[in-house]
C-alpha cells in the first residue's frame, strides 16, 4: 500500500512540490524559470525529490534547444482525502496529488448526532472510495467542520450548532482511523481555499468567501493565506447583530444575522408565509412535503412567486449590510458567495451587491466583483485536499 513517507527537506523542495501540484508536470527548465535557484542547485533539489519518491520522471519535455530533459511530476499514486462536514450533509472526495477530484460522495447527515456517528459515516464513505479502486489508501486527509476550530490541535471549540463536538480530538481520532496525517479547519475556510485553488478566486490574494447554508460564515484570505484569528473564530459573521432585540439565535444572543437569514431561517419564514396564506406556491409545496427548505423557496422564486422573491431579497439585504461593513474594513479584491443557499442565485446576489455598493465607499467598491462561487459542493473537499497538501508540502 502506497504511503507518503517523506516530506520536503527545505523551502526550495516545498516550493517545487507546490509548483508541480498547482501547475502539473514541468520540465526542469520550466521549474528553473519559476524558482530562484542556480541550475546546479535546482538539479540537486530535483534529484533529492526524485529520491524521496514524491516526484517521478514523466516523459521527455519539449525541446528548448540542446538536449531534451524529462518532465517532472508528482507521484501519480499519491492520494488525498477531502472531507467537508456540513450541518446537514457530508461530502467526501479522493484527489490525486494535483488535487483533481477522482471520486466524490455525498450523504445526508445531521451534525447534531455527534462526532462518533458522523465519523462512522465519514469512514464508511472513505472505505467506499477505496474499494472502488480509486485509492489503496490515503497519504493525508483534510477535514472541514461547521464551527470554530483551534487550528494547531485540530479541535472544534464551542461550536454553536454542533452539540457534543466541543473539544473532540478530530485530528487525532481520524489520523488513527485513517492511518495518515490529518488537518482540520472550519468548513468556510476550506471553501475559500477550494475557490482559490480551482474556482473563481484563482490568483486573487485578498478576498472574502461568504458561505450561506444552515449557518453563515466568512472565509478571510489575506496575502494568499487564510486568516483564522487567535482562537479560530475569525469570520464568524453569522453572529453579527443586524436587529436590536431581534430573534433568538442558537448562540444565545438576539438579532444575529444567522437568526434572520440562513437556510434554516429562510425555511421557517417560508412556512410562516405559506400558513398565513401569503403564497399559494409555497402553501402547495408545504402541503405536499410537510415542511419547506431553502430549495423550495428557490423553486418558488424561479416560478415568479412574489413572496419567495421578497424573502430572498430581504435576506440578501441583511447579508449585504454585513458584507458592506467587511468590505469597508478589509478592502478585498473579490467577494465570493457560496453555500447551500446559493441555489437562490442572482436574486440573492443582486440584493447583496446593491447593499454593498450603496453602503461602502467607492474607493473600496469601484473595482470589486461580488460573484457566486464556481465549485458548488466540490469547493469544500478541494479546499480540504489543498489544506493537507499545503501541510505535507511544507518542510518537515
KOLGURO-811673 format. One record per residue (C-alpha): residue number from 1; y, z, x. Coordinates in nm, 2 decimals, padded with zeros to 4 digits. Layout:
N
<tikol NUM; py Y; pz Z; px X>
...
***
This chain:
396
<tikol 1; py 00.00; pz 00.00; px 00.00>
<tikol 2; py 00.34; pz -00.10; px 00.14>
<tikol 3; py 00.58; pz 00.18; px 00.21>
<tikol 4; py 00.92; pz 00.17; px 00.37>
<tikol 5; py 00.86; pz 00.39; px 00.68>
<tikol 6; py 01.17; pz 00.31; px 00.88>
<tikol 7; py 01.55; pz 00.35; px 00.84>
<tikol 8; py 01.82; pz 00.17; px 01.04>
<tikol 9; py 01.88; pz 00.35; px 01.37>
<tikol 10; py 02.26; pz 00.28; px 01.38>
<tikol 11; py 02.55; pz 00.15; px 01.18>
<tikol 12; py 02.50; pz -00.20; px 01.32>
<tikol 13; py 02.15; pz -00.22; px 01.18>
<tikol 14; py 02.26; pz -00.08; px 00.85>
<tikol 15; py 02.54; pz -00.34; px 00.83>
<tikol 16; py 02.28; pz -00.62; px 00.89>
<tikol 17; py 02.04; pz -00.49; px 00.63>
<tikol 18; py 02.32; pz -00.48; px 00.37>
<tikol 19; py 02.43; pz -00.83; px 00.46>
<tikol 20; py 02.07; pz -00.95; px 00.40>
<tikol 21; py 02.04; pz -00.76; px 00.08>
<tikol 22; py 02.37; pz -00.89; px -00.07>
<tikol 23; py 02.36; pz -01.25; px 00.07>
<tikol 24; py 01.99; pz -01.33; px 00.11>
<tikol 25; py 01.83; pz -01.49; px 00.42>
<tikol 26; py 02.07; pz -01.56; px 00.71>
<tikol 27; py 02.03; pz -01.73; px 01.04>
<tikol 28; py 02.12; pz -01.53; px 01.35>
<tikol 29; py 02.43; pz -01.75; px 01.39>
<tikol 30; py 02.54; pz -01.67; px 01.03>
<tikol 31; py 02.48; pz -01.30; px 01.09>
<tikol 32; py 02.69; pz -01.33; px 01.41>
<tikol 33; py 02.97; pz -01.48; px 01.21>
<tikol 34; py 02.99; pz -01.17; px 00.99>
<tikol 35; py 02.94; pz -00.88; px 01.23>
<tikol 36; py 03.15; pz -00.78; px 01.53>
<tikol 37; py 02.87; pz -00.79; px 01.79>
<tikol 38; py 02.82; pz -00.99; px 02.10>
<tikol 39; py 02.54; pz -01.25; px 02.08>
<tikol 40; py 02.32; pz -01.04; px 02.32>
<tikol 41; py 02.38; pz -00.71; px 02.12>
<tikol 42; py 02.31; pz -00.89; px 01.79>
<tikol 43; py 01.98; pz -01.02; px 01.94>
<tikol 44; py 01.88; pz -00.67; px 02.04>
<tikol 45; py 01.95; pz -00.52; px 01.70>
<tikol 46; py 01.78; pz -00.81; px 01.51>
<tikol 47; py 01.47; pz -00.77; px 01.73>
<tikol 48; py 01.46; pz -00.39; px 01.67>
<tikol 49; py 01.48; pz -00.45; px 01.29>
<tikol 50; py 01.20; pz -00.71; px 01.31>
<tikol 51; py 01.00; pz -00.44; px 01.49>
<tikol 52; py 01.05; pz -00.19; px 01.21>
<tikol 53; py 00.91; pz -00.44; px 00.95>
<tikol 54; py 01.22; pz -00.41; px 00.74>
<tikol 55; py 01.31; pz -00.77; px 00.81>
<tikol 56; py 01.10; pz -01.08; px 00.87>
<tikol 57; py 01.15; pz -01.43; px 01.01>
<tikol 58; py 01.17; pz -01.68; px 00.72>
<tikol 59; py 01.16; pz -02.04; px 00.83>
<tikol 60; py 01.39; pz -02.24; px 01.05>
<tikol 61; py 01.76; pz -02.22; px 00.99>
<tikol 62; py 01.97; pz -02.53; px 00.95>
<tikol 63; py 02.08; pz -02.68; px 01.29>
<tikol 64; py 02.43; pz -02.59; px 01.41>
<tikol 65; py 02.37; pz -02.79; px 01.73>
<tikol 66; py 02.12; pz -02.70; px 02.00>
<tikol 67; py 01.80; pz -02.51; px 01.95>
<tikol 68; py 01.73; pz -02.41; px 01.59>
<tikol 69; py 01.67; pz -02.04; px 01.51>
<tikol 70; py 01.47; pz -01.87; px 01.24>
<tikol 71; py 01.63; pz -01.74; px 00.93>
<tikol 72; py 01.60; pz -01.36; px 00.89>
<tikol 73; py 01.54; pz -01.19; px 00.55>
<tikol 74; py 01.44; pz -00.86; px 00.42>
<tikol 75; py 01.07; pz -00.80; px 00.39>
<tikol 76; py 00.98; pz -00.96; px 00.05>
<tikol 77; py 00.72; pz -00.69; px -00.01>
<tikol 78; py 00.99; pz -00.42; px -00.04>
<tikol 79; py 01.02; pz -00.28; px -00.40>
<tikol 80; py 01.28; pz -00.06; px -00.56>
<tikol 81; py 01.25; pz 00.12; px -00.89>
<tikol 82; py 01.57; pz 00.14; px -01.11>
<tikol 83; py 01.57; pz 00.39; px -01.40>
<tikol 84; py 01.85; pz 00.42; px -01.65>
<tikol 85; py 01.81; pz 00.72; px -01.88>
<tikol 86; py 02.04; pz 00.69; px -02.18>
<tikol 87; py 02.09; pz 00.93; px -02.47>
<tikol 88; py 01.85; pz 00.73; px -02.70>
<tikol 89; py 01.65; pz 00.50; px -02.47>
<tikol 90; py 01.51; pz 00.45; px -02.12>
<tikol 91; py 01.53; pz 00.13; px -01.91>
<tikol 92; py 01.30; pz 00.09; px -01.61>
<tikol 93; py 01.30; pz -00.21; px -01.37>
<tikol 94; py 01.15; pz -00.31; px -01.04>
<tikol 95; py 01.35; pz -00.52; px -00.80>
<tikol 96; py 01.29; pz -00.67; px -00.46>
<tikol 97; py 01.50; pz -00.57; px -00.16>
<tikol 98; py 01.77; pz -00.82; px -00.26>
<tikol 99; py 01.79; pz -00.64; px -00.59>
<tikol 100; py 01.66; pz -00.93; px -00.80>
<tikol 101; py 01.50; pz -00.78; px -01.12>
<tikol 102; py 01.13; pz -00.87; px -01.12>
<tikol 103; py 01.04; pz -00.68; px -01.43>
<tikol 104; py 01.23; pz -00.48; px -01.69>
<tikol 105; py 01.11; pz -00.25; px -01.97>
<tikol 106; py 01.30; pz -00.07; px -02.24>
<tikol 107; py 01.17; pz 00.21; px -02.46>
<tikol 108; py 01.34; pz 00.43; px -02.73>
<tikol 109; py 01.36; pz 00.79; px -02.61>
<tikol 110; py 01.57; pz 01.09; px -02.72>
<tikol 111; py 01.71; pz 01.26; px -02.40>
<tikol 112; py 01.72; pz 01.58; px -02.60>
<tikol 113; py 01.34; pz 01.60; px -02.59>
<tikol 114; py 01.39; pz 01.74; px -02.24>
<tikol 115; py 01.31; pz 01.63; px -01.88>
<tikol 116; py 00.94; pz 01.67; px -01.89>
<tikol 117; py 00.89; pz 01.44; px -02.19>
<tikol 118; py 01.14; pz 01.19; px -02.06>
<tikol 119; py 00.99; pz 01.17; px -01.72>
<tikol 120; py 00.64; pz 01.13; px -01.86>
<tikol 121; py 00.77; pz 00.82; px -02.04>
<tikol 122; py 00.95; pz 00.70; px -01.72>
<tikol 123; py 00.63; pz 00.74; px -01.51>
<tikol 124; py 00.43; pz 00.56; px -01.77>
<tikol 125; py 00.67; pz 00.27; px -01.77>
<tikol 126; py 00.67; pz 00.26; px -01.39>
<tikol 127; py 00.29; pz 00.26; px -01.39>
<tikol 128; py 00.31; pz -00.03; px -01.63>
<tikol 129; py 00.52; pz -00.23; px -01.39>
<tikol 130; py 00.28; pz -00.15; px -01.10>
<tikol 131; py -00.03; pz -00.25; px -01.29>
<tikol 132; py 00.14; pz -00.58; px -01.40>
<tikol 133; py 00.12; pz -00.68; px -01.03>
<tikol 134; py 00.49; pz -00.67; px -00.97>
<tikol 135; py 00.46; pz -00.38; px -00.72>
<tikol 136; py 00.19; pz -00.20; px -00.53>
<tikol 137; py 00.42; pz 00.10; px -00.50>
<tikol 138; py 00.79; pz 00.17; px -00.46>
<tikol 139; py 00.99; pz 00.21; px -00.14>
<tikol 140; py 01.26; pz 00.40; px -00.32>
<tikol 141; py 01.39; pz 00.48; px -00.67>
<tikol 142; py 01.74; pz 00.53; px -00.82>
<tikol 143; py 01.77; pz 00.73; px -01.14>
<tikol 144; py 02.07; pz 00.75; px -01.38>
<tikol 145; py 02.11; pz 01.03; px -01.64>
<tikol 146; py 02.38; pz 01.06; px -01.91>
<tikol 147; py 02.56; pz 01.36; px -01.78>
<tikol 148; py 02.73; pz 01.51; px -01.47>
<tikol 149; py 02.52; pz 01.52; px -01.16>
<tikol 150; py 02.55; pz 01.74; px -00.85>
<tikol 151; py 02.50; pz 01.43; px -00.63>
<tikol 152; py 02.39; pz 01.58; px -00.29>
<tikol 153; py 02.10; pz 01.76; px -00.46>
<tikol 154; py 02.03; pz 01.51; px -00.74>
<tikol 155; py 02.06; pz 01.78; px -01.01>
<tikol 156; py 02.22; pz 01.75; px -01.36>
<tikol 157; py 02.50; pz 02.00; px -01.41>
<tikol 158; py 02.58; pz 02.14; px -01.76>
<tikol 159; py 02.53; pz 01.80; px -01.94>
<tikol 160; py 02.67; pz 01.83; px -02.30>
<tikol 161; py 02.42; pz 01.60; px -02.47>
<tikol 162; py 02.12; pz 01.70; px -02.26>
<tikol 163; py 01.98; pz 02.04; px -02.36>
<tikol 164; py 01.72; pz 02.17; px -02.12>
<tikol 165; py 01.84; pz 01.95; px -01.83>
<tikol 166; py 02.09; pz 02.18; px -01.66>
<tikol 167; py 01.97; pz 02.24; px -01.30>
<tikol 168; py 01.65; pz 02.05; px -01.34>
<tikol 169; py 01.54; pz 01.91; px -00.99>
<tikol 170; py 01.53; pz 01.55; px -01.10>
<tikol 171; py 01.53; pz 01.40; px -00.74>
<tikol 172; py 01.27; pz 01.64; px -00.61>
<tikol 173; py 01.04; pz 01.62; px -00.90>
<tikol 174; py 01.04; pz 01.24; px -00.92>
<tikol 175; py 01.02; pz 01.19; px -00.55>
<tikol 176; py 00.69; pz 01.39; px -00.56>
<tikol 177; py 00.55; pz 01.19; px -00.85>
<tikol 178; py 00.65; pz 00.85; px -00.72>
<tikol 179; py 00.58; pz 00.92; px -00.36>
<tikol 180; py 00.91; pz 00.77; px -00.24>
<tikol 181; py 01.27; pz 00.87; px -00.17>
<tikol 182; py 01.48; pz 00.91; px -00.49>
<tikol 183; py 01.86; pz 00.92; px -00.55>
<tikol 184; py 02.01; pz 01.05; px -00.88>
<tikol 185; py 02.36; pz 00.98; px -01.03>
<tikol 186; py 02.54; pz 00.97; px -01.36>
<tikol 187; py 02.45; pz 00.66; px -01.57>
<tikol 188; py 02.81; pz 00.54; px -01.59>
<tikol 189; py 02.84; pz 00.54; px -01.21>
<tikol 190; py 02.52; pz 00.32; px -01.19>
<tikol 191; py 02.66; pz 00.08; px -01.45>
<tikol 192; py 02.97; pz 00.05; px -01.23>
<tikol 193; py 02.75; pz -00.01; px -00.92>
<tikol 194; py 02.55; pz -00.27; px -01.11>
<tikol 195; py 02.85; pz -00.46; px -01.23>
<tikol 196; py 03.00; pz -00.46; px -00.87>
<tikol 197; py 02.68; pz -00.58; px -00.72>
<tikol 198; py 02.58; pz -00.86; px -00.96>
<tikol 199; py 02.82; pz -00.86; px -01.25>
<tikol 200; py 03.18; pz -00.91; px -01.35>
<tikol 201; py 03.32; pz -00.67; px -01.08>
<tikol 202; py 03.18; pz -00.86; px -00.78>
<tikol 203; py 03.42; pz -00.84; px -00.49>
<tikol 204; py 03.66; pz -00.60; px -00.67>
<tikol 205; py 03.73; pz -00.29; px -00.46>
<tikol 206; py 03.92; pz -00.08; px -00.72>
<tikol 207; py 03.81; pz -00.08; px -01.08>
<tikol 208; py 03.72; pz 00.13; px -01.38>
<tikol 209; py 03.39; pz 00.09; px -01.57>
<tikol 210; py 03.41; pz 00.24; px -01.92>
<tikol 211; py 03.07; pz 00.30; px -02.09>
<tikol 212; py 03.08; pz 00.34; px -02.47>
<tikol 213; py 02.75; pz 00.45; px -02.61>
<tikol 214; py 02.63; pz 00.77; px -02.77>
<tikol 215; py 02.89; pz 00.93; px -02.54>
<tikol 216; py 03.18; pz 00.79; px -02.34>
<tikol 217; py 03.22; pz 00.80; px -01.97>
<tikol 218; py 03.40; pz 00.61; px -01.69>
<tikol 219; py 03.28; pz 00.50; px -01.35>
<tikol 220; py 03.56; pz 00.50; px -01.09>
<tikol 221; py 03.52; pz 00.27; px -00.79>
<tikol 222; py 03.79; pz 00.31; px -00.52>
<tikol 223; py 03.78; pz 00.12; px -00.20>
<tikol 224; py 03.44; pz -00.02; px -00.29>
<tikol 225; py 03.29; pz 00.33; px -00.33>
<tikol 226; py 03.21; pz 00.54; px -00.64>
<tikol 227; py 03.43; pz 00.84; px -00.67>
<tikol 228; py 03.22; pz 01.13; px -00.81>
<tikol 229; py 03.46; pz 01.42; px -00.77>
<tikol 230; py 03.40; pz 01.77; px -00.63>
<tikol 231; py 03.13; pz 01.87; px -00.88>
<tikol 232; py 03.01; pz 01.53; px -01.01>
<tikol 233; py 03.22; pz 01.53; px -01.33>
<tikol 234; py 03.48; pz 01.26; px -01.23>
<tikol 235; py 03.52; pz 01.01; px -01.51>
<tikol 236; py 03.42; pz 01.23; px -01.79>
<tikol 237; py 03.68; pz 01.07; px -02.02>
<tikol 238; py 03.49; pz 01.13; px -02.34>
<tikol 239; py 03.62; pz 01.48; px -02.33>
<tikol 240; py 03.99; pz 01.40; px -02.30>
<tikol 241; py 04.16; pz 01.52; px -02.62>
<tikol 242; py 04.30; pz 01.24; px -02.84>
<tikol 243; py 04.36; pz 01.45; px -03.16>
<tikol 244; py 04.50; pz 01.80; px -03.16>
<tikol 245; py 04.28; pz 02.02; px -03.37>
<tikol 246; py 04.05; pz 01.72; px -03.43>
<tikol 247; py 03.68; pz 01.70; px -03.49>
<tikol 248; py 03.44; pz 01.94; px -03.32>
<tikol 249; py 03.28; pz 01.78; px -03.01>
<tikol 250; py 02.94; pz 01.85; px -02.86>
<tikol 251; py 03.12; pz 02.01; px -02.56>
<tikol 252; py 03.26; pz 02.28; px -02.79>
<tikol 253; py 03.62; pz 02.16; px -02.79>
<tikol 254; py 03.80; pz 01.98; px -03.07>
<tikol 255; py 03.96; pz 01.64; px -03.07>
<tikol 256; py 03.78; pz 01.48; px -02.78>
<tikol 257; py 03.77; pz 01.10; px -02.76>
<tikol 258; py 03.39; pz 01.11; px -02.79>
<tikol 259; py 03.40; pz 01.30; px -03.11>
<tikol 260; py 03.63; pz 01.04; px -03.27>
<tikol 261; py 03.48; pz 00.72; px -03.13>
<tikol 262; py 03.14; pz 00.67; px -02.98>
<tikol 263; py 02.82; pz 00.53; px -03.11>
<tikol 264; py 02.74; pz 00.84; px -03.30>
<tikol 265; py 03.09; pz 00.89; px -03.43>
<tikol 266; py 03.11; pz 00.53; px -03.54>
<tikol 267; py 02.78; pz 00.56; px -03.73>
<tikol 268; py 02.90; pz 00.88; px -03.90>
<tikol 269; py 03.23; pz 00.72; px -04.01>
<tikol 270; py 03.05; pz 00.41; px -04.14>
<tikol 271; py 02.81; pz 00.62; px -04.35>
<tikol 272; py 03.11; pz 00.81; px -04.49>
<tikol 273; py 03.28; pz 00.48; px -04.58>
<tikol 274; py 02.96; pz 00.35; px -04.74>
<tikol 275; py 02.91; pz 00.66; px -04.96>
<tikol 276; py 03.27; pz 00.66; px -05.06>
<tikol 277; py 03.24; pz 00.31; px -05.19>
<tikol 278; py 03.49; pz 00.16; px -04.94>
<tikol 279; py 03.24; pz -00.11; px -04.82>
<tikol 280; py 02.98; pz -00.29; px -05.02>
<tikol 281; py 02.84; pz -00.44; px -04.70>
<tikol 282; py 02.79; pz -00.10; px -04.53>
<tikol 283; py 02.66; pz 00.05; px -04.85>
<tikol 284; py 02.39; pz -00.22; px -04.88>
<tikol 285; py 02.28; pz -00.16; px -04.52>
<tikol 286; py 02.27; pz 00.22; px -04.58>
<tikol 287; py 02.06; pz 00.18; px -04.89>
<tikol 288; py 01.82; pz -00.05; px -04.71>
<tikol 289; py 01.78; pz 00.16; px -04.39>
<tikol 290; py 01.87; pz 00.52; px -04.50>
<tikol 291; py 02.11; pz 00.55; px -04.20>
<tikol 292; py 02.36; pz 00.34; px -04.02>
<tikol 293; py 02.41; pz 00.27; px -03.65>
<tikol 294; py 02.68; pz 00.11; px -03.44>
<tikol 295; py 02.48; pz -00.21; px -03.46>
<tikol 296; py 02.52; pz -00.21; px -03.84>
<tikol 297; py 02.89; pz -00.17; px -03.80>
<tikol 298; py 02.89; pz -00.47; px -03.56>
<tikol 299; py 02.69; pz -00.68; px -03.80>
<tikol 300; py 02.92; pz -00.59; px -04.09>
<tikol 301; py 03.22; pz -00.67; px -03.89>
<tikol 302; py 03.07; pz -01.01; px -03.79>
<tikol 303; py 03.03; pz -01.08; px -04.17>
<tikol 304; py 03.40; pz -01.01; px -04.21>
<tikol 305; py 03.38; pz -00.67; px -04.37>
<tikol 306; py 03.73; pz -00.52; px -04.35>
<tikol 307; py 03.62; pz -00.16; px -04.34>
<tikol 308; py 03.39; pz -00.22; px -04.05>
<tikol 309; py 03.66; pz -00.41; px -03.87>
<tikol 310; py 03.91; pz -00.13; px -03.93>
<tikol 311; py 03.67; pz 00.13; px -03.79>
<tikol 312; py 03.63; pz -00.08; px -03.47>
<tikol 313; py 04.00; pz -00.14; px -03.43>
<tikol 314; py 04.08; pz 00.23; px -03.48>
<tikol 315; py 03.82; pz 00.33; px -03.22>
<tikol 316; py 03.94; pz 00.07; px -02.98>
<tikol 317; py 04.29; pz 00.20; px -03.02>
<tikol 318; py 04.18; pz 00.55; px -02.93>
<tikol 319; py 03.99; pz 00.43; px -02.62>
<tikol 320; py 04.29; pz 00.21; px -02.53>
<tikol 321; py 04.52; pz 00.51; px -02.54>
<tikol 322; py 04.30; pz 00.70; px -02.29>
<tikol 323; py 04.24; pz 00.39; px -02.07>
<tikol 324; py 04.62; pz 00.33; px -02.06>
<tikol 325; py 04.67; pz 00.67; px -01.90>
<tikol 326; py 04.40; pz 00.60; px -01.65>
<tikol 327; py 04.55; pz 00.26; px -01.56>
<tikol 328; py 04.89; pz 00.42; px -01.50>
<tikol 329; py 04.74; pz 00.68; px -01.28>
<tikol 330; py 04.48; pz 00.48; px -01.09>
<tikol 331; py 04.62; pz 00.12; px -01.08>
<tikol 332; py 04.28; pz -00.05; px -01.09>
<tikol 333; py 04.23; pz -00.43; px -01.03>
<tikol 334; py 03.99; pz -00.45; px -01.32>
<tikol 335; py 03.87; pz -00.26; px -01.63>
<tikol 336; py 03.51; pz -00.32; px -01.74>
<tikol 337; py 03.40; pz -00.22; px -02.09>
<tikol 338; py 03.02; pz -00.17; px -02.13>
<tikol 339; py 02.75; pz 00.03; px -02.30>
<tikol 340; py 02.57; pz 00.00; px -02.63>
<tikol 341; py 02.89; pz -00.02; px -02.84>
<tikol 342; py 02.99; pz -00.34; px -02.67>
<tikol 343; py 02.80; pz -00.52; px -02.94>
<tikol 344; py 03.13; pz -00.47; px -03.13>
<tikol 345; py 03.26; pz -00.74; px -02.89>
<tikol 346; py 03.60; pz -00.89; px -02.89>
<tikol 347; py 03.74; pz -00.69; px -03.19>
<tikol 348; py 03.69; pz -00.37; px -02.98>
<tikol 349; py 03.82; pz -00.54; px -02.66>
<tikol 350; py 04.13; pz -00.67; px -02.83>
<tikol 351; py 04.22; pz -00.32; px -02.95>
<tikol 352; py 04.17; pz -00.17; px -02.61>
<tikol 353; py 04.38; pz -00.44; px -02.45>
<tikol 354; py 04.66; pz -00.40; px -02.69>
<tikol 355; py 04.70; pz -00.03; px -02.63>
<tikol 356; py 04.67; pz -00.06; px -02.25>
<tikol 357; py 04.92; pz -00.35; px -02.22>
<tikol 358; py 05.16; pz -00.18; px -02.47>
<tikol 359; py 05.15; pz 00.17; px -02.31>
<tikol 360; py 05.10; pz 00.12; px -01.93>
<tikol 361; py 05.38; pz -00.01; px -01.71>
<tikol 362; py 05.40; pz -00.39; px -01.65>
<tikol 363; py 05.35; pz -00.33; px -01.27>
<tikol 364; py 05.01; pz -00.19; px -01.34>
<tikol 365; py 04.90; pz -00.44; px -01.61>
<tikol 366; py 05.07; pz -00.76; px -01.51>
<tikol 367; py 04.75; pz -00.90; px -01.35>
<tikol 368; py 04.50; pz -00.66; px -01.50>
<tikol 369; py 04.19; pz -00.81; px -01.66>
<tikol 370; py 04.02; pz -00.60; px -01.92>
<tikol 371; py 03.67; pz -00.75; px -01.98>
<tikol 372; py 03.33; pz -00.69; px -02.12>
<tikol 373; py 03.05; pz -00.62; px -01.87>
<tikol 374; py 02.82; pz -00.91; px -01.79>
<tikol 375; py 02.49; pz -00.74; px -01.73>
<tikol 376; py 02.42; pz -00.55; px -02.05>
<tikol 377; py 02.11; pz -00.33; px -02.02>
<tikol 378; py 02.04; pz -00.45; px -01.67>
<tikol 379; py 02.36; pz -00.30; px -01.53>
<tikol 380; py 02.22; pz 00.05; px -01.50>
<tikol 381; py 01.89; pz -00.04; px -01.35>
<tikol 382; py 02.05; pz -00.28; px -01.10>
<tikol 383; py 02.30; pz -00.01; px -01.01>
<tikol 384; py 02.01; pz 00.24; px -00.96>
<tikol 385; py 01.84; pz 00.00; px -00.72>
<tikol 386; py 02.17; pz -00.05; px -00.54>
<tikol 387; py 02.21; pz 00.33; px -00.51>
<tikol 388; py 01.88; pz 00.38; px -00.35>
<tikol 389; py 01.91; pz 00.08; px -00.12>
<tikol 390; py 02.25; pz 00.20; px -00.01>
<tikol 391; py 02.08; pz 00.52; px 00.09>
<tikol 392; py 01.79; pz 00.36; px 00.26>
<tikol 393; py 02.00; pz 00.10; px 00.44>
<tikol 394; py 02.21; pz 00.37; px 00.60>
<tikol 395; py 02.15; pz 00.52; px 00.95>
<tikol 396; py 01.87; pz 00.77; px 00.94>
***
